[in-house]
Amino acid sequence: ASSRVYHSSRCGFTSRREHSSAPGAGRPLRIGRGWKQRFEYRPLEGAVMPDISNRPWSGVTRASYPTAAEYCAACLIDQNPPGDPKTKSRCKLPVYEPQALGGRLNRNAVRAAADRLVQARGGVEASLAERQNAARHLIELFVAIGDTPPRSLTALAGPAALQPRATGSWEVPDP
């Protein structure tokens, strides 16, 4: 079976869709119902490899972070007004471990944040725009940890999250 590689320079990852003689094979990648895609991490040349932890997330709490600034830096949503002192209660969805534990991206925290973000009741109290931005960031983090993001998360993020940024130039080459 041959494969096509789709590359997104936005986050430096490559996704691969396998093609075979199965019905529908060989068509361009479609996002939506029936979306089957396997993500594979391939850094761009010179890109820094993320350090990913598999430490159980159940032992990490707000109290594990010594300062509010460190906690907010580890979170996807920071509702503190710019210039004001940080408070832990206004930061949501931590995905990075405390600096005392290494400050690394935590695979289990990414999954927990996605589950909490898409909950219908009792989820995150944030505006729709903040939730969509967090969902887009989580999709990139799912790719970084080598997992496929849940459909509910991609639906929340909207169609713009699944389109790679354009790379290239508007300049017209000389003949």
N, C-alpha and C positions, 0 to 999 in steps of 0.2 A: 504494500500500500504506500502511496506517496503522501506527502504532507505539504501543506502550505504554511508559511510562517507569516503572521501578522505582527508587526512591530510597532510599539508605541514609544516614542521618544519622550513622552511626558514623564514617565516614571522609570524608564529603562528596562521594561520587561517585554518579553516575547510570549505571545500566545500561539499555540499550535492546534490546528484542527486536522484530524486525520481524515484522509479521503480514501475511499475504497469503491467497490462496485455496488455498494448499497444504494437504494433509492435516495435521491437527493444529494448524493455525494458529488463533489466537484463544484457545487454552487457556492457563491460567495457566502461568507459568514453572515448569518442573520441573527439579530438579537431579538428575543421575544419568546413566544411560546415554543417549546420544544428545543430551546437553546442548549446545545451540548458543546461544551468547550472545556478543554483542559489547559490550565495555566501552568507555565513552566518559567522559573526564574532564570533569566540570562542577563547579567548586567552589561551595560554599555561599556566600551573600553574606557578605563579610567574612572568608572563609577565605584563608589564606596559600597561594599557589601554590608547590608544591615545585620546587626547582631541580634539574633532572635532567641528568646528564652522560652523554655517549656515548663518553667516553674509553675506549680499549682497556684492559681489566682485566688483561691478561697482564703489564703492566709494573708493577703495584702488588703489593708483597709486605709481609710483616710488618715488614721493615726500613724500609719507606717511612713508617711511623708512628714519630715520635721517642720517644713514651712509651707504656708499656703502658696507661695510662689512656685515651689517645686511641684506641688500637687497640681496646680493649674497648668504648668508646663507639660505635665504628663497626660492631660485631658484633651479630648477633642472639642469640647464646648467650654468656652470661658465667657461668662456673662458679666464679669467685672468691668465697670466703666474704665476706659483708658485713663491712665494717670492716677487712679485711686489705688489704695492698698488692696492687695488680693485677699479674698476670703475663700476658704475651701467650699463653703455652701453654694457658691455661685459657679462652681466648676463641675462639669459632668463628663462621664465616660472616660476614665483613665485607661490608657493602653500601654503605658510605659511603667516599668518598675521604679521604685524609689532609688535614688542615687546610692544609698547604702547597700542595695542589693545588686547594683551594677547599672541601673538606669536603662536597661535594654527593653526593646519591644517585646511584649509577652504575647505569645500565640493564644493562650487561653483567655487573656484579657481582650484581645481583638474579637474572639468569638462571643464572649460575654457582652461586650459593648454592642455588637450587632444584634444579639438577642434582645437586649434591653431597649435599644433604639426603635425596633419595629413592633414592640408590644402595643397592643391596642389600649389596654388599661394599665395604669401603674407604670408606664414607661418614663421617658425623660420629659420633664417640663421645660420645653424650649419652643421657640417659634418654628414655623415650618421651614424657613430659610436656614436656620441654624441646624435643624435636623437633616435637611437635604445636604448641607455642606459636610456635616459629620458623616453622612452615608457615603458621599463621594470619597472622602478621605479613607473611610473604612474599606471601600472597594480596593483602593490602592494598597492598603495594608494587607488585605486578603491575598492579593497577588504577591506581595513581598514575603508572606509566610508560606506561599505555595498552595493555598486553598482556593476553592471556588466560592465566591460570595453567594449568600442565599438570595433566592429570587425576590423575596420580600424586601431585601436591602436594595437591590438594583431597581426595583419598582419605586421605592422611596426616593432614591437618588435622581431619578428622571433620566431621560434619554441622553442628555448632554454628558453624563458620567461615563458612558460606554463608547464615546467617540474620541479617538486619540486626537490630540492637538495637531494642527497642520504644521508640517515642517517644510522648509524650503524657502523660496524667495519669489518675490513678484517680478524680479528682473527678467527680462526677455534676453535669451542668449543671442549673441551676434551670429549672423549667418556665415 
